[in-house]
Amino acid sequence: MASLRSDVASLVACLAGDHGCEVRMTTSGHWRVTRPGYGSVSMSSTPSDKRSLRNAKADARRYLGITI
């Protein structure tokens, strides 16, 4: 089973590459994902909760208009 950290990294890469989102690392170590015309989503680069990937996908759907 892949680690949550690599799953989140794959999600961030997908959002940046396939969906044209801008991704940057904040000073607190979180990923900040923005999409023109939409809001932004922040996600931990080192998640500790097994639900974090599911929550990040739900946030992308709600705030970025992207279904993954």
Secondary structure, 3 states (H helix, E strand, C coil): CCCHHHHHHHHHHHHHHHHCCEEEECCCCEEEEECCCCCEEEEECCCCCCCHHHHHHHHHHHHHCCCC
